[in-house]
Amino acid sequence: FNSVDLIISKGQGNFETLSEVNKGNILFLLTVKCGTVGRHFSALTGISSDKLPGKGEMAIYFPL
């Protein structure tokens, strides 16, 4: 985990687990399935939470 160049994290559960990890090389691919995760995703990305109500929105996030 610590020695790779890129981690591809697929799924909401992995996002919930890894979104606070201080490692800048995690690419998140997920379907936002609940409002709580949508709000957390919005807080990290700056995307309006209105666009992520948690009804199956596809999302990609790669922190720089």
Predicted model as a PDB file, atoms N, CA, C, CB and O in Angstrom, pLDDT in the B-factor column:
MODEL        1                                                                  
ATOM      1  N   PHE A   1       0.819  -1.187   0.000  1.00 84.00           N  
ATOM      2  CA  PHE A   1       0.000   0.000   0.000  1.00 84.00           C  
ATOM      3  C   PHE A   1       0.868   1.259   0.000  1.00 84.00           C  
ATOM      4  CB  PHE A   1      -0.934  -0.006   1.201  1.00 84.00           C  
ATOM      5  O   PHE A   1       0.595   2.196  -0.750  1.00 84.00           O  
ATOM      6  N   ASN A   2       1.892   1.287   0.820  1.00 84.00           N  
ATOM      7  CA  ASN A   2       2.721   2.488   0.925  1.00 84.00           C  
ATOM      8  C   ASN A   2       3.783   2.600  -0.152  1.00 84.00           C  
ATOM      9  CB  ASN A   2       3.379   2.523   2.255  1.00 84.00           C  
ATOM     10  O   ASN A   2       4.376   3.666  -0.318  1.00 84.00           O  
ATOM     11  N   SER A   3       4.035   1.537  -0.880  1.00 89.00           N  
ATOM     12  CA  SER A   3       5.130   1.588  -1.851  1.00 89.00           C  
ATOM     13  C   SER A   3       4.674   1.673  -3.302  1.00 89.00           C  
ATOM     14  CB  SER A   3       5.994   0.387  -1.685  1.00 89.00           C  
ATOM     15  O   SER A   3       5.515   1.676  -4.201  1.00 89.00           O  
ATOM     16  N   VAL A   4       3.370   1.742  -3.560  1.00 91.00           N  
ATOM     17  CA  VAL A   4       2.893   1.783  -4.940  1.00 91.00           C  
ATOM     18  C   VAL A   4       2.728   3.219  -5.434  1.00 91.00           C  
ATOM     19  CB  VAL A   4       1.568   1.035  -5.062  1.00 91.00           C  
ATOM     20  O   VAL A   4       2.614   4.153  -4.641  1.00 91.00           O  
ATOM     21  N   ASP A   5       2.718   3.376  -6.755  1.00 92.00           N  
ATOM     22  CA  ASP A   5       2.577   4.702  -7.346  1.00 92.00           C  
ATOM     23  C   ASP A   5       1.133   5.190  -7.377  1.00 92.00           C  
ATOM     24  CB  ASP A   5       3.135   4.697  -8.739  1.00 92.00           C  
ATOM     25  O   ASP A   5       0.874   6.388  -7.262  1.00 92.00           O  
ATOM     26  N   LEU A   6       0.190   4.254  -7.535  1.00 95.00           N  
ATOM     27  CA  LEU A   6      -1.217   4.622  -7.637  1.00 95.00           C  
ATOM     28  C   LEU A   6      -2.088   3.523  -7.041  1.00 95.00           C  
ATOM     29  CB  LEU A   6      -1.608   4.885  -9.106  1.00 95.00           C  
ATOM     30  O   LEU A   6      -1.844   2.336  -7.253  1.00 95.00           O  
ATOM     31  N   ILE A   7      -3.102   3.936  -6.297  1.00 95.00           N  
ATOM     32  CA  ILE A   7      -4.094   3.017  -5.750  1.00 95.00           C  
ATOM     33  C   ILE A   7      -5.429   3.376  -6.384  1.00 95.00           C  
ATOM     34  CB  ILE A   7      -4.160   3.093  -4.175  1.00 95.00           C  
ATOM     35  O   ILE A   7      -5.847   4.533  -6.339  1.00 95.00           O  
ATOM     36  N   ILE A   8      -6.095   2.404  -6.966  1.00 97.00           N  
ATOM     37  CA  ILE A   8      -7.429   2.619  -7.508  1.00 97.00           C  
ATOM     38  C   ILE A   8      -8.421   2.017  -6.524  1.00 97.00           C  
ATOM     39  CB  ILE A   8      -7.584   1.988  -8.941  1.00 97.00           C  
ATOM     40  O   ILE A   8      -8.465   0.803  -6.323  1.00 97.00           O  
ATOM     41  N   SER A   9      -9.202   2.878  -5.926  1.00 96.00           N  
ATOM     42  CA  SER A   9     -10.181   2.469  -4.920  1.00 96.00           C  
ATOM     43  C   SER A   9     -11.556   2.454  -5.567  1.00 96.00           C  
ATOM     44  CB  SER A   9     -10.156   3.421  -3.681  1.00 96.00           C  
ATOM     45  O   SER A   9     -12.042   3.492  -6.014  1.00 96.00           O  
ATOM     46  N   LYS A  10     -12.190   1.284  -5.622  1.00 98.00           N  
ATOM     47  CA  LYS A  10     -13.500   1.151  -6.258  1.00 98.00           C  
ATOM     48  C   LYS A  10     -14.555   0.851  -5.198  1.00 98.00           C  
ATOM     49  CB  LYS A  10     -13.480   0.037  -7.340  1.00 98.00           C  
ATOM     50  O   LYS A  10     -14.420  -0.087  -4.412  1.00 98.00           O  
ATOM     51  N   GLY A  11     -15.587   1.649  -5.195  1.00 97.00           N  
ATOM     52  CA  GLY A  11     -16.721   1.394  -4.328  1.00 97.00           C  
ATOM     53  C   GLY A  11     -16.854   2.387  -3.183  1.00 97.00           C  
ATOM     54  O   GLY A  11     -15.876   2.965  -2.709  1.00 97.00           O  
ATOM     55  N   GLN A  12     -18.107   2.563  -2.753  1.00 97.00           N  
ATOM     56  CA  GLN A  12     -18.402   3.505  -1.683  1.00 97.00           C  
ATOM     57  C   GLN A  12     -17.745   3.103  -0.369  1.00 97.00           C  
ATOM     58  CB  GLN A  12     -19.897   3.621  -1.494  1.00 97.00           C  
ATOM     59  O   GLN A  12     -17.266   3.963   0.371  1.00 97.00           O  
ATOM     60  N   GLY A  13     -17.717   1.809  -0.071  1.00 96.00           N  
ATOM     61  CA  GLY A  13     -17.105   1.349   1.183  1.00 96.00           C  
ATOM     62  C   GLY A  13     -15.631   1.686   1.253  1.00 96.00           C  
ATOM     63  O   GLY A  13     -15.137   2.103   2.300  1.00 96.00           O  
ATOM     64  N   ASN A  14     -14.924   1.510   0.147  1.00 96.00           N  
ATOM     65  CA  ASN A  14     -13.507   1.868   0.130  1.00 96.00           C  
ATOM     66  C   ASN A  14     -13.329   3.375   0.266  1.00 96.00           C  
ATOM     67  CB  ASN A  14     -12.842   1.370  -1.161  1.00 96.00           C  
ATOM     68  O   ASN A  14     -12.390   3.828   0.921  1.00 96.00           O  
ATOM     69  N   PHE A  15     -14.218   4.158  -0.343  1.00 96.00           N  
ATOM     70  CA  PHE A  15     -14.154   5.607  -0.180  1.00 96.00           C  
ATOM     71  C   PHE A  15     -14.341   5.986   1.280  1.00 96.00           C  
ATOM     72  CB  PHE A  15     -15.213   6.299  -1.049  1.00 96.00           C  
ATOM     73  O   PHE A  15     -13.606   6.817   1.814  1.00 96.00           O  
ATOM     74  N   GLU A  16     -15.335   5.368   1.928  1.00 95.00           N  
ATOM     75  CA  GLU A  16     -15.584   5.662   3.338  1.00 95.00           C  
ATOM     76  C   GLU A  16     -14.372   5.324   4.197  1.00 95.00           C  
ATOM     77  CB  GLU A  16     -16.806   4.892   3.833  1.00 95.00           C  
ATOM     78  O   GLU A  16     -14.081   6.029   5.163  1.00 95.00           O  
ATOM     79  N   THR A  17     -13.670   4.262   3.858  1.00 94.00           N  
ATOM     80  CA  THR A  17     -12.523   3.816   4.640  1.00 94.00           C  
ATOM     81  C   THR A  17     -11.264   4.624   4.344  1.00 94.00           C  
ATOM     82  CB  THR A  17     -12.260   2.354   4.376  1.00 94.00           C  
ATOM     83  O   THR A  17     -10.506   4.943   5.260  1.00 94.00           O  
ATOM     84  N   LEU A  18     -11.033   4.955   3.083  1.00 95.00           N  
ATOM     85  CA  LEU A  18      -9.755   5.544   2.672  1.00 95.00           C  
ATOM     86  C   LEU A  18      -9.777   7.049   2.416  1.00 95.00           C  
ATOM     87  CB  LEU A  18      -9.289   4.870   1.449  1.00 95.00           C  
ATOM     88  O   LEU A  18      -8.724   7.642   2.179  1.00 95.00           O  
ATOM     89  N   SER A  19     -10.949   7.679   2.458  1.00 93.00           N  
ATOM     90  CA  SER A  19     -11.020   9.097   2.091  1.00 93.00           C  
ATOM     91  C   SER A  19     -10.239  10.011   3.023  1.00 93.00           C  
ATOM     92  CB  SER A  19     -12.449   9.536   2.063  1.00 93.00           C  
ATOM     93  O   SER A  19      -9.888  11.123   2.630  1.00 93.00           O  
ATOM     94  N   GLU A  20      -9.962   9.579   4.227  1.00 90.00           N  
ATOM     95  CA  GLU A  20      -9.208  10.391   5.177  1.00 90.00           C  
ATOM     96  C   GLU A  20      -7.740   9.978   5.285  1.00 90.00           C  
ATOM     97  CB  GLU A  20      -9.854  10.310   6.533  1.00 90.00           C  
ATOM     98  O   GLU A  20      -7.001  10.514   6.112  1.00 90.00           O  
ATOM     99  N   VAL A  21      -7.322   9.034   4.456  1.00 89.00           N  
ATOM    100  CA  VAL A  21      -5.924   8.595   4.464  1.00 89.00           C  
ATOM    101  C   VAL A  21      -5.069   9.685   3.830  1.00 89.00           C  
ATOM    102  CB  VAL A  21      -5.750   7.236   3.705  1.00 89.00           C  
ATOM    103  O   VAL A  21      -5.393  10.173   2.747  1.00 89.00           O  
ATOM    104  N   ASN A  22      -4.000  10.065   4.480  1.00 83.00           N  
ATOM    105  CA  ASN A  22      -3.112  11.107   3.963  1.00 83.00           C  
ATOM    106  C   ASN A  22      -2.144  10.533   2.951  1.00 83.00           C  
ATOM    107  CB  ASN A  22      -2.343  11.779   5.101  1.00 83.00           C  
ATOM    108  O   ASN A  22      -0.935  10.505   3.179  1.00 83.00           O  
ATOM    109  N   LYS A  23      -2.670  10.085   1.857  1.00 77.00           N  
ATOM    110  CA  LYS A  23      -1.859   9.529   0.779  1.00 77.00           C  
ATOM    111  C   LYS A  23      -2.452  10.078  -0.502  1.00 77.00           C  
ATOM    112  CB  LYS A  23      -1.836   7.938   0.793  1.00 77.00           C  
ATOM    113  O   LYS A  23      -3.583   9.737  -0.849  1.00 77.00           O  
ATOM    114  N   GLY A  24      -1.723  10.913  -1.209  1.00 74.00           N  
ATOM    115  CA  GLY A  24      -2.266  11.637  -2.341  1.00 74.00           C  
ATOM    116  C   GLY A  24      -2.397  10.860  -3.626  1.00 74.00           C  
ATOM    117  O   GLY A  24      -2.750  11.443  -4.651  1.00 74.00           O  
ATOM    118  N   ASN A  25      -2.131   9.584  -3.620  1.00 91.00           N  
ATOM    119  CA  ASN A  25      -2.176   8.856  -4.883  1.00 91.00           C  
ATOM    120  C   ASN A  25      -3.286   7.800  -4.905  1.00 91.00           C  
ATOM    121  CB  ASN A  25      -0.833   8.196  -5.146  1.00 91.00           C  
ATOM    122  O   ASN A  25      -3.091   6.693  -5.406  1.00 91.00           O  
ATOM    123  N   ILE A  26      -4.450   8.155  -4.356  1.00 95.00           N  
ATOM    124  CA  ILE A  26      -5.595   7.242  -4.375  1.00 95.00           C  
ATOM    125  C   ILE A  26      -6.647   7.824  -5.313  1.00 95.00           C  
ATOM    126  CB  ILE A  26      -6.184   7.023  -2.929  1.00 95.00           C  
ATOM    127  O   ILE A  26      -7.111   8.948  -5.123  1.00 95.00           O  
ATOM    128  N   LEU A  27      -7.013   7.051  -6.320  1.00 96.00           N  
ATOM    129  CA  LEU A  27      -8.078   7.420  -7.243  1.00 96.00           C  
ATOM    130  C   LEU A  27      -9.343   6.708  -6.795  1.00 96.00           C  
ATOM    131  CB  LEU A  27      -7.712   7.055  -8.724  1.00 96.00           C  
ATOM    132  O   LEU A  27      -9.370   5.481  -6.704  1.00 96.00           O  
ATOM    133  N   PHE A  28     -10.384   7.469  -6.517  1.00 97.00           N  
ATOM    134  CA  PHE A  28     -11.639   6.904  -6.028  1.00 97.00           C  
ATOM    135  C   PHE A  28     -12.660   6.835  -7.165  1.00 97.00           C  
ATOM    136  CB  PHE A  28     -12.194   7.743  -4.850  1.00 97.00           C  
ATOM    137  O   PHE A  28     -12.912   7.831  -7.843  1.00 97.00           O  
ATOM    138  N   LEU A  29     -13.239   5.663  -7.365  1.00 98.00           N  
ATOM    139  CA  LEU A  29     -14.331   5.448  -8.306  1.00 98.00           C  
ATOM    140  C   LEU A  29     -15.484   4.869  -7.499  1.00 98.00           C  
ATOM    141  CB  LEU A  29     -13.909   4.491  -9.502  1.00 98.00           C  
ATOM    142  O   LEU A  29     -15.330   3.818  -6.877  1.00 98.00           O  
ATOM    143  N   LEU A  30     -16.625   5.527  -7.496  1.00 98.00           N  
ATOM    144  CA  LEU A  30     -17.709   5.029  -6.666  1.00 98.00           C  
ATOM    145  C   LEU A  30     -19.071   5.482  -7.154  1.00 98.00           C  
ATOM    146  CB  LEU A  30     -17.512   5.469  -5.251  1.00 98.00           C  
ATOM    147  O   LEU A  30     -19.190   6.423  -7.938  1.00 98.00           O  
ATOM    148  N   THR A  31     -20.080   4.803  -6.682  1.00 98.00           N  
ATOM    149  CA  THR A  31     -21.466   5.222  -6.827  1.00 98.00           C  
ATOM    150  C   THR A  31     -21.902   5.741  -5.465  1.00 98.00           C  
ATOM    151  CB  THR A  31     -22.395   4.042  -7.334  1.00 98.00           C  
ATOM    152  O   THR A  31     -21.847   5.018  -4.470  1.00 98.00           O  
ATOM    153  N   VAL A  32     -22.331   6.989  -5.424  1.00 98.00           N  
ATOM    154  CA  VAL A  32     -22.778   7.592  -4.167  1.00 98.00           C  
ATOM    155  C   VAL A  32     -24.196   7.085  -3.891  1.00 98.00           C  
ATOM    156  CB  VAL A  32     -22.735   9.176  -4.232  1.00 98.00           C  
ATOM    157  O   VAL A  32     -25.131   7.384  -4.633  1.00 98.00           O  
ATOM    158  N   LYS A  33     -24.336   6.320  -2.820  1.00 97.00           N  
ATOM    159  CA  LYS A  33     -25.599   5.644  -2.524  1.00 97.00           C  
ATOM    160  C   LYS A  33     -26.349   6.213  -1.328  1.00 97.00           C  
ATOM    161  CB  LYS A  33     -25.343   4.201  -2.289  1.00 97.00           C  
ATOM    162  O   LYS A  33     -27.451   5.763  -1.015  1.00 97.00           O  
ATOM    163  N   CYS A  34     -25.761   7.196  -0.661  1.00 96.00           N  
ATOM    164  CA  CYS A  34     -26.475   7.788   0.474  1.00 96.00           C  
ATOM    165  C   CYS A  34     -26.043   9.248   0.636  1.00 96.00           C  
ATOM    166  CB  CYS A  34     -26.203   6.981   1.788  1.00 96.00           C  
ATOM    167  O   CYS A  34     -24.958   9.649   0.214  1.00 96.00           O  
ATOM    168  N   GLY A  35     -26.912  10.013   1.249  1.00 97.00           N  
ATOM    169  CA  GLY A  35     -26.657  11.437   1.425  1.00 97.00           C  
ATOM    170  C   GLY A  35     -25.446  11.751   2.287  1.00 97.00           C  
ATOM    171  O   GLY A  35     -24.759  12.745   2.052  1.00 97.00           O  
ATOM    172  N   THR A  36     -25.181  10.925   3.269  1.00 96.00           N  
ATOM    173  CA  THR A  36     -24.027  11.152   4.146  1.00 96.00           C  
ATOM    174  C   THR A  36     -22.728  11.097   3.358  1.00 96.00           C  
ATOM    175  CB  THR A  36     -23.998  10.118   5.280  1.00 96.00           C  
ATOM    176  O   THR A  36     -21.871  11.968   3.507  1.00 96.00           O  
ATOM    177  N   VAL A  37     -22.580  10.083   2.525  1.00 97.00           N  
ATOM    178  CA  VAL A  37     -21.374   9.974   1.694  1.00 97.00           C  
ATOM    179  C   VAL A  37     -21.353  11.097   0.663  1.00 97.00           C  
ATOM    180  CB  VAL A  37     -21.309   8.591   0.989  1.00 97.00           C  
ATOM    181  O   VAL A  37     -20.285  11.629   0.357  1.00 97.00           O  
ATOM    182  N   GLY A  38     -22.500  11.462   0.128  1.00 97.00           N  
ATOM    183  CA  GLY A  38     -22.566  12.578  -0.813  1.00 97.00           C  
ATOM    184  C   GLY A  38     -22.083  13.875  -0.195  1.00 97.00           C  
ATOM    185  O   GLY A  38     -21.349  14.631  -0.832  1.00 97.00           O  
ATOM    186  N   ARG A  39     -22.484  14.138   1.034  1.00 97.00           N  
ATOM    187  CA  ARG A  39     -22.029  15.355   1.725  1.00 97.00           C  
ATOM    188  C   ARG A  39     -20.529  15.309   2.013  1.00 97.00           C  
ATOM    189  CB  ARG A  39     -22.805  15.545   3.038  1.00 97.00           C  
ATOM    190  O   ARG A  39     -19.841  16.321   1.884  1.00 97.00           O  
ATOM    191  N   HIS A  40     -20.025  14.145   2.401  1.00 96.00           N  
ATOM    192  CA  HIS A  40     -18.590  14.001   2.658  1.00 96.00           C  
ATOM    193  C   HIS A  40     -17.803  14.200   1.363  1.00 96.00           C  
ATOM    194  CB  HIS A  40     -18.279  12.610   3.270  1.00 96.00           C  
ATOM    195  O   HIS A  40     -16.793  14.905   1.347  1.00 96.00           O  
ATOM    196  N   PHE A  41     -18.268  13.577   0.278  1.00 96.00           N  
ATOM    197  CA  PHE A  41     -17.624  13.739  -1.022  1.00 96.00           C  
ATOM    198  C   PHE A  41     -17.637  15.211  -1.430  1.00 96.00           C  
ATOM    199  CB  PHE A  41     -18.327  12.872  -2.095  1.00 96.00           C  
ATOM    200  O   PHE A  41     -16.638  15.732  -1.927  1.00 96.00           O  
ATOM    201  N   SER A  42     -18.766  15.876  -1.219  1.00 97.00           N  
ATOM    202  CA  SER A  42     -18.884  17.301  -1.543  1.00 97.00           C  
ATOM    203  C   SER A  42     -17.886  18.146  -0.755  1.00 97.00           C  
ATOM    204  CB  SER A  42     -20.305  17.787  -1.267  1.00 97.00           C  
ATOM    205  O   SER A  42     -17.265  19.058  -1.301  1.00 97.00           O  
ATOM    206  N   ALA A  43     -17.739  17.837   0.521  1.00 96.00           N  
ATOM    207  CA  ALA A  43     -16.807  18.588   1.364  1.00 96.00           C  
ATOM    208  C   ALA A  43     -15.371  18.425   0.890  1.00 96.00           C  
ATOM    209  CB  ALA A  43     -16.927  18.141   2.817  1.00 96.00           C  
ATOM    210  O   ALA A  43     -14.593  19.378   0.940  1.00 96.00           O  
ATOM    211  N   LEU A  44     -15.011  17.240   0.435  1.00 93.00           N  
ATOM    212  CA  LEU A  44     -13.642  17.001  -0.040  1.00 93.00           C  
ATOM    213  C   LEU A  44     -13.371  17.611  -1.409  1.00 93.00           C  
ATOM    214  CB  LEU A  44     -13.369  15.519  -0.093  1.00 93.00           C  
ATOM    215  O   LEU A  44     -12.257  18.055  -1.684  1.00 93.00           O  
ATOM    216  N   THR A  45     -14.380  17.632  -2.260  1.00 94.00           N  
ATOM    217  CA  THR A  45     -14.165  18.036  -3.653  1.00 94.00           C  
ATOM    218  C   THR A  45     -14.624  19.438  -3.981  1.00 94.00           C  
ATOM    219  CB  THR A  45     -14.857  17.093  -4.551  1.00 94.00           C  
ATOM    220  O   THR A  45     -14.168  20.020  -4.965  1.00 94.00           O  
ATOM    221  N   GLY A  46     -15.517  19.996  -3.179  1.00 95.00           N  
ATOM    222  CA  GLY A  46     -16.073  21.308  -3.482  1.00 95.00           C  
ATOM    223  C   GLY A  46     -17.268  21.245  -4.426  1.00 95.00           C  
ATOM    224  O   GLY A  46     -17.825  22.282  -4.786  1.00 95.00           O  
ATOM    225  N   ILE A  47     -17.665  20.054  -4.828  1.00 95.00           N  
ATOM    226  CA  ILE A  47     -18.851  19.886  -5.665  1.00 95.00           C  
ATOM    227  C   ILE A  47     -20.082  20.117  -4.800  1.00 95.00           C  
ATOM    228  CB  ILE A  47     -18.887  18.467  -6.327  1.00 95.00           C  
ATOM    229  O   ILE A  47     -20.127  19.675  -3.652  1.00 95.00           O  
ATOM    230  N   SER A  48     -21.065  20.796  -5.333  1.00 95.00           N  
ATOM    231  CA  SER A  48     -22.279  21.070  -4.581  1.00 95.00           C  
ATOM    232  C   SER A  48     -22.943  19.778  -4.113  1.00 95.00           C  
ATOM    233  CB  SER A  48     -23.251  21.884  -5.426  1.00 95.00           C  
ATOM    234  O   SER A  48     -23.077  18.829  -4.885  1.00 95.00           O  
ATOM    235  N   SER A  49     -23.352  19.745  -2.862  1.00 94.00           N  
ATOM    236  CA  SER A  49     -24.005  18.554  -2.330  1.00 94.00           C  
ATOM    237  C   SER A  49     -25.354  18.316  -2.999  1.00 94.00           C  
ATOM    238  CB  SER A  49     -24.184  18.679  -0.821  1.00 94.00           C  
ATOM    239  O   SER A  49     -25.888  17.208  -2.937  1.00 94.00           O  
ATOM    240  N   ASP A  50     -25.914  19.353  -3.642  1.00 95.00           N  
ATOM    241  CA  ASP A  50     -27.160  19.177  -4.395  1.00 95.00           C  
ATOM    242  C   ASP A  50     -26.972  18.216  -5.565  1.00 95.00           C  
ATOM    243  CB  ASP A  50     -27.668  20.529  -4.907  1.00 95.00           C  
ATOM    244  O   ASP A  50     -27.922  17.560  -5.993  1.00 95.00           O  
ATOM    245  N   LYS A  51     -25.762  18.134  -6.076  1.00 96.00           N  
ATOM    246  CA  LYS A  51     -25.472  17.247  -7.203  1.00 96.00           C  
ATOM    247  C   LYS A  51     -25.211  15.813  -6.761  1.00 96.00           C  
ATOM    248  CB  LYS A  51     -24.278  17.764  -7.974  1.00 96.00           C  
ATOM    249  O   LYS A  51     -25.132  14.913  -7.597  1.00 96.00           O  
ATOM    250  N   LEU A  52     -25.074  15.591  -5.451  1.00 96.00           N  
ATOM    251  CA  LEU A  52     -24.786  14.263  -4.922  1.00 96.00           C  
ATOM    252  C   LEU A  52     -25.771  13.894  -3.802  1.00 96.00           C  
ATOM    253  CB  LEU A  52     -23.337  14.200  -4.401  1.00 96.00           C  
ATOM    254  O   LEU A  52     -25.367  13.754  -2.648  1.00 96.00           O  
ATOM    255  N   PRO A  53     -27.048  13.737  -4.134  1.00 97.00           N  
ATOM    256  CA  PRO A  53     -28.022  13.433  -3.076  1.00 97.00           C  
ATOM    257  C   PRO A  53     -27.944  12.000  -2.560  1.00 97.00           C  
ATOM    258  CB  PRO A  53     -29.411  13.695  -3.581  1.00 97.00           C  
ATOM    259  O   PRO A  53     -28.592  11.665  -1.569  1.00 97.00           O  
ATOM    260  N   GLY A  54     -27.161  11.153  -3.220  1.00 96.00           N  
ATOM    261  CA  GLY A  54     -27.031   9.772  -2.762  1.00 96.00           C  
ATOM    262  C   GLY A  54     -28.037   8.838  -3.382  1.00 96.00           C  
ATOM    263  O   GLY A  54     -28.523   7.911  -2.734  1.00 96.00           O  
ATOM    264  N   LYS A  55     -28.348   9.080  -4.625  1.00 97.00           N  
ATOM    265  CA  LYS A  55     -29.331   8.253  -5.327  1.00 97.00           C  
ATOM    266  C   LYS A  55     -28.704   7.532  -6.516  1.00 97.00           C  
ATOM    267  CB  LYS A  55     -30.508   9.111  -5.798  1.00 97.00           C  
ATOM    268  O   LYS A  55     -29.354   7.318  -7.539  1.00 97.00           O  
ATOM    269  N   GLY A  56     -27.431   7.161  -6.369  1.00 97.00           N  
ATOM    270  CA  GLY A  56     -26.770   6.400  -7.419  1.00 97.00           C  
ATOM    271  C   GLY A  56     -25.907   7.214  -8.363  1.00 97.00           C  
ATOM    272  O   GLY A  56     -25.677   6.797  -9.498  1.00 97.00           O  
ATOM    273  N   GLU A  57     -25.430   8.352  -7.927  1.00 97.00           N  
ATOM    274  CA  GLU A  57     -24.568   9.179  -8.774  1.00 97.00           C  
ATOM    275  C   GLU A  57     -23.175   8.553  -8.880  1.00 97.00           C  
ATOM    276  CB  GLU A  57     -24.470  10.622  -8.211  1.00 97.00           C  
ATOM    277  O   GLU A  57     -22.594   8.131  -7.880  1.00 97.00           O  
ATOM    278  N   MET A  58     -22.662   8.499 -10.085  1.00 97.00           N  
ATOM    279  CA  MET A  58     -21.294   7.996 -10.299  1.00 97.00           C  
ATOM    280  C   MET A  58     -20.316   9.133 -10.000  1.00 97.00           C  
ATOM    281  CB  MET A  58     -21.100   7.455 -11.775  1.00 97.00           C  
ATOM    282  O   MET A  58     -20.571  10.278 -10.371  1.00 97.00           O  
ATOM    283  N   ALA A  59     -19.219   8.832  -9.344  1.00 97.00           N  
ATOM    284  CA  ALA A  59     -18.273   9.870  -8.949  1.00 97.00           C  
ATOM    285  C   ALA A  59     -16.837   9.367  -9.088  1.00 97.00           C  
ATOM    286  CB  ALA A  59     -18.543  10.324  -7.504  1.00 97.00           C  
ATOM    287  O   ALA A  59     -16.545   8.190  -8.876  1.00 97.00           O  
ATOM    288  N   ILE A  60     -15.962  10.282  -9.445  1.00 96.00           N  
ATOM    289  CA  ILE A  60     -14.522  10.021  -9.520  1.00 96.00           C  
ATOM    290  C   ILE A  60     -13.840  11.145  -8.760  1.00 96.00           C  
ATOM    291  CB  ILE A  60     -14.007   9.932 -11.020  1.00 96.00           C  
ATOM    292  O   ILE A  60     -14.196  12.313  -8.912  1.00 96.00           O  
ATOM    293  N   TYR A  61     -12.856  10.787  -7.940  1.00 95.00           N  
ATOM    294  CA  TYR A  61     -12.122  11.778  -7.152  1.00 95.00           C  
ATOM    295  C   TYR A  61     -10.664  11.366  -7.079  1.00 95.00           C  
ATOM    296  CB  TYR A  61     -12.726  11.926  -5.725  1.00 95.00           C  
ATOM    297  O   TYR A  61     -10.336  10.237  -6.711  1.00 95.00           O  
ATOM    298  N   PHE A  62      -9.795  12.301  -7.435  1.00 94.00           N  
ATOM    299  CA  PHE A  62      -8.356  12.078  -7.322  1.00 94.00           C  
ATOM    300  C   PHE A  62      -7.753  13.303  -6.663  1.00 94.00           C  
ATOM    301  CB  PHE A  62      -7.698  11.802  -8.719  1.00 94.00           C  
ATOM    302  O   PHE A  62      -7.520  14.311  -7.331  1.00 94.00           O  
ATOM    303  N   PRO A  63      -7.493  13.235  -5.346  1.00 87.00           N  
ATOM    304  CA  PRO A  63      -6.938  14.398  -4.647  1.00 87.00           C  
ATOM    305  C   PRO A  63      -5.544  14.721  -5.150  1.00 87.00           C  
ATOM    306  CB  PRO A  63      -6.905  14.153  -3.137  1.00 87.00           C  
ATOM    307  O   PRO A  63      -4.722  13.829  -5.364  1.00 87.00           O  
ATOM    308  N   LEU A  64      -5.292  15.990  -5.334  1.00 78.00           N  
ATOM    309  CA  LEU A  64      -3.970  16.412  -5.829  1.00 78.00           C  
ATOM    310  C   LEU A  64      -3.067  16.802  -4.699  1.00 78.00           C  
ATOM    311  CB  LEU A  64      -4.099  17.571  -6.798  1.00 78.00           C  
ATOM    312  O   LEU A  64      -1.919  17.182  -4.931  1.00 78.00           O  
TER     313      LEU A  64                                                      
ENDMDL                                                                          
END                                                                             
